[in-house]
Amino acid sequence: MRLFLLLLSLLSLAQAQRLGVIGDWGYEGPGRKAVAALLRAEHAKTPLAALLTTGDNFYPVGQVVEAYLRELPPVPLYPAFGNHDAPSLDAQLKRFGLERPYYRVRLGAAEFFFLYTEAEVGVQRTWLAEGLAASQAPWKVVVLHRPLYSLGWPSPTLRSLLEPLLLRHGVRLVLAGHDHQYARLEAKGLLHVTTGGGGARLYPLLPKPAARAWAVAHHALFLEINEEALTGYALDPQGQTLDRFVLRSLP
């Protein structure tokens, strides 16, 4: 039996796990409905193992709207929490079965570290350092609301606190929201993706030299991950590809 379970575990790591990611999405408007419909359509084509969010799950002050959740595919949802969620943080934690707004979860070949950018970042930095050092996952991904780098309003404070730690422990991808757009930037060999086009009104952007792709559009991001590669692609509500990237495992 133990050998059988081990083989199942190895097989699950070898197979690509497909995940959906949305940010700044819980807004009553056509953008959210269109992105939710996109997620359902993609889930029907190839099932999603889970959904992740980059925060601002419910506008304007974080009060949970069950109708929004029912429009999403029926898969586990792992949220980050943003500034619009902060006023109702306790209610959201209860709804999603979490003890605190920062946590880690292993999904196949990747371990995701969710941070809360609105408070106690110093405490979380210590927690993150310990978690990254202990992680045995082939891929380590950090998910948070306010971006370290973006084409809108990045946070230099978060960057100075977190970037050295991420580089030291082999994090390859950072997922953020807050800016209502899509952007992929590369800094010091680390990929930063802003996926904040889940439904709220869109923001303009200013392209920068570090930018590799960008779009002012509602969208969802999809990740396909196995031990050898992490593939990401952003789709607009019509299913058109806004961006695609591939990270390969290091020797």
C-alpha positions, 0 to 999 in steps of 0.5 A, spaced: 500 500 500 505 504 501 508 503 495 502 504 491 501 511 494 508 513 493 507 511 485 500 515 485 504 521 489 510 521 483 505 520 478 501 527 480 507 531 480 509 528 473 502 530 470 501 538 469 496 541 474 492 546 471 490 552 475 486 559 474 488 566 477 484 572 478 485 578 481 481 585 483 475 581 481 469 581 486 466 587 482 458 588 480 459 589 473 460 586 466 467 585 467 467 580 473 461 576 469 465 575 463 471 573 466 467 568 471 464 565 464 471 564 461 473 560 467 467 556 467 468 555 459 476 553 460 474 549 466 469 545 462 475 544 456 480 542 461 478 541 469 482 546 473 485 543 480 484 550 483 483 557 483 487 562 486 486 570 487 491 576 488 486 580 492 480 585 492 476 579 492 469 583 494 468 591 493 467 596 496 469 593 503 470 586 502 463 583 504 462 576 502 458 576 496 456 568 495 453 570 488 459 572 485 463 565 488 457 561 485 459 563 478 466 561 479 468 553 477 466 549 483 473 548 485 477 549 491 479 557 492 485 560 495 485 567 496 490 573 497 487 579 501 487 586 498 486 593 501 478 592 499 478 586 503 481 589 509 475 592 512 471 585 512 478 581 513 475 576 519 469 575 515 473 573 509 477 568 513 471 565 516 468 564 509 475 561 506 476 557 512 483 560 514 486 562 521 490 568 518 491 572 512 498 569 510 498 561 509 502 556 504 499 551 500 502 545 496 498 544 489 502 538 485 509 540 483 508 547 486 508 550 493 504 557 493 506 562 499 500 567 500 502 574 503 497 579 506 500 586 504 496 590 508 499 589 515 504 585 519 509 584 513 515 584 518 512 578 521 510 575 515 517 576 512 520 571 518 514 566 516 516 566 509 523 565 510 522 559 514 517 556 509 521 557 503 527 554 506 523 548 508 519 547 502 521 541 498 517 543 492 520 544 485 516 550 484 516 556 489 511 561 488 509 567 492 502 570 491 500 577 494 496 583 492 500 589 492 506 588 487 513 589 488 514 591 480 508 593 476 506 598 470 502 601 475 503 602 483 508 598 485 511 598 492 518 599 493 517 598 501 515 591 499 520 590 494 526 592 499 523 587 504 521 581 500 526 581 494 532 579 497 529 573 500 525 571 494 532 571 490 535 567 496 530 561 496 529 560 489 522 563 488 521 563 480 514 567 480 511 572 484 503 573 482 500 580 484 494 584 483 492 591 485 493 594 478 487 593 474 491 590 468 495 585 466 503 585 466 509 581 466 515 584 468 522 581 469 527 583 474 533 580 477 531 573 473 525 573 477 518 573 474 513 578 476 506 577 473 500 583 475 493 579 474 488 585 476 483 584 471 478 580 474 472 584 473 473 591 476 474 597 472 481 597 468 487 602 469 491 605 464 499 603 464 506 606 463 510 600 459 517 600 462 524 597 460 523 591 464 516 589 461 515 583 457 508 583 456 502 588 458 494 589 456 489 593 459 483 588 459 479 584 463 482 577 463 484 570 467 491 567 468 492 560 467 498 556 470 500 549 468 505 546 472 509 540 473 516 538 475 519 540 469 516 546 467 511 552 469 507 555 463 502 561 464 498 564 459 493 570 460 486 569 456 481 575 455 473 573 456 473 572 448 478 566 449 484 570 446 491 569 448 494 576 451 500 573 453 504 566 454 510 564 458 514 558 460 519 557 466 523 551 465 526 547 472 533 549 473 539 544 473 
